[in-house]
Every structure is written in structure tokens, then in C-alpha cells.
Amino acid sequence: MELKEFCACMEQIAPRTLALDFDNVGLLVEPDHTKIKKVLLALDCTTVTAKEAIDLGADLLVTHHPQFFHGVKSIGYSSPITGAAALLLRHGVGHFASHTNLDAAPGGVNDTLAQLLDLRDVAPMPPENIGRVGVLPEPMKLSDLAARCNALLDSHGGYTGDPDRLVSRVAVLGGAGGGDIEFAQAAGAQAYLTGEAKHNQILEAMERDLPLILCGHYETERIVLKSLMDRLQILAPDVQYTITLREKAPLLFS
């Protein structure tokens, strides 16, 4: 498949018009050739996943997070900011990122989260329509819901609120959703699942009496890789896709 055709498939799955203004999505590192035969899928473009793509013989590394959020003045192999890009460039491998557009897109990160929790009557969470809000099949105690989220996401997160509170309507936003607590509450959520929040945002959730379930940035977003691969296999079946085996959650728990 030609590179431009593959990029068009990614655009179909997650249109860049859905990305937030601060974001940096699309083809960020151009490969030195136009034929795309092998693609590695990962959450982040790091030296670990860049080396994995090179070892795999991939033509493209597709990630959720872009490597570059801000301008850089130099590219170096030893730089923690540009080292992965330098490796990819040296070996002619490209890098494509689909970030907040994949968060917001139908079938993206947050639809996958909602599906994992078996939420019903799922709708976008205003005003940015990135998160989702829906209803559990049956009301659950908050402590049981938090335990279920951790089990489904293979995470070790915590939660706020009364463990015995019954919860029916849940908002979800993968990654760093601490800034959207107000919007989750305005959408009628009785609990809000996200990846991470700052201390002051956790306190805000407590003041608002909105239970917050934090299951990890990595854990709440990695789940999209399988569904992304499945959709790409339908749109671009002549490309071989591999989900990273070397990328691991950055935080360890004893």
C-alpha cells in the first residue's frame, strides 16, 4: 500500500479535524520510501518502540501519543526528546500519531473504554465530545465498580468517594482527564473513570462529590491498540500489523 493511501485510512478512522488545537497529529516522521507493508502499533514513540519497529522491519510506527508536542531546535540520538525520531530517520522508518482525534473518534479510545465497561446509551461528553458517558447494565457499589475497572484494565488505581454508594451513570475519558471533572458532572455522571488527575483536581472531585476512579494513563489508553488494528486490517488488509510487545506500563507497583 502507498503511504498516502495508508494515511487516508488513518484519516478515515480518526479525522484530524477531531484533534484539539494543542495537538500534533498525522505523519510526523516521513519514511524514506512510499510502500507500506509492515506497521507497528504502540502507545508511545520511544527509543524502545523505535528499536522494536526497526527490528521488526516495519515501514511505519503508528502511536497514540505524538513524539513532538513542542518545537525542537535540534535532533540527537542521545536526546530524550528526539532520540526515537533520530533512530527512525536513520533507518528510514516513519512515525504516524493519532492522539486526541483517536480519543474523540467513533470506535476510538473512549468508545473502547465504554464498551469494556458494557455501558449502555453511550453519548459524547460535552463540550469537547472526547469523553463518553453511559449507563451500567445494573447499579453497582462504587467499590465494586473501581475493582472491576482495575481488573478489566489490569491496573492498580485508586478512587474517591463512599465505597457503598450505588453508581449507575458513568463518564469515561482515557489518559489525563483530570481537567474534565466539571464536564463529567454536568453530563450527569455519578462516577468518573479516567487515567490520571492532579492533586488539586482530585480535591475538586471530592468537593463536587463526584467519585473519581483513576486507573492509569497508560492502562486506560492502551486498550485502543487492538481495536485500531482490527479496523486497519479491514481498511488496509494488505499491510501486516503488529502490536508492540516491548512497550510496558511506565509505573511499577510492588
Residue, then its C-alpha position, 0 to 999 in steps of 0.5 A: m500500500e502507498l503511504k498516502e493511501f495508508c494515511a487516508c485510512m488513518e484519516q478515515i478512522a480518526p479525522r484530524t479535524l477531531a484533534l484539539d488545537f494543542d495537538n500534533v497529529g498525522l505523519l510526523v516522521e516521513p519514511d524514506h520510501t512510499k510502500i507500506k507493508k509492515v506497521l507497528l502499533a504502540l502507545d508511545c514513540t520511544t527509543v524502545t518502540a523505535k528499536e522494536a519497529i526497526d527490528l521488526g522491519a516495519d515501514l511505519l510506527v503508528t502511536h497514540h501519543p505524538q513524539f513532538f508536542h513542542g518545537v525542537k531546535s535540534i535532533g540527537y540520538s542521545s536526546p530524550i526528546t528526539g532520540a526515537a525520531a533520530l533512530l527512525l530517520r536513520h533507518g528510514v522508518g516513519h512515525f504516524a500519531s493519532h492522539t486526541n482525534l483517536d480519543a474523540a473518534p467513533g470506535g476510538v479510545n473512549d468508545t473502547l473504554a465504554q464498551l469494556l465497561d458494557l455501558r449502555d446509551v453511550a453519548p459524547m461528553p460535552p463540550e469537547n465530545i472526547g469523553r463518553v458517558g453511559v449507563l451500567p447494565e445494573p447499579m453497582k457499589l462504587s467499590d465494586l465498580a473501581a475493582r472491576c475497572n482495575a481488573l478489566l484494565d489490569s491496573h492498580g488505581g485508586y478512587t474517591g468517594d463512599p465505597d457503598r454508594l450505588v453508581s449507575r451513570v458513568a463518564v469515561l475519558g482515557g489518559a489525563g482527564g483530570g481537567d474534565i471533572e466539571f464536564a463529567q458532572a454536568a453530563g450527569a455522571q455519578a462516577y468518573l473513570t479516567g487515567e490520571a488527575k492532579h492533586n488539586q483536581i482530585l480535591e475538586a472531585m471530592e468537593r463536587d462529590l463526584p467519585l473519581i476512579l483513576c486507573g492509569h494513563y497508560e492502562t486506560e489508553r492502551i486498550v485502543l491498540k487492538s481495536l485500531m488494528d482490527r479496523l486497519q486490517i479491514l481498511a488496509p488488509d494488505v499491510q501486516y500489523t503488529i502490536t508492540l510487545r516491548e512497550k510496558a506500563p511506565l509505573l511499577f507497583s510492588 
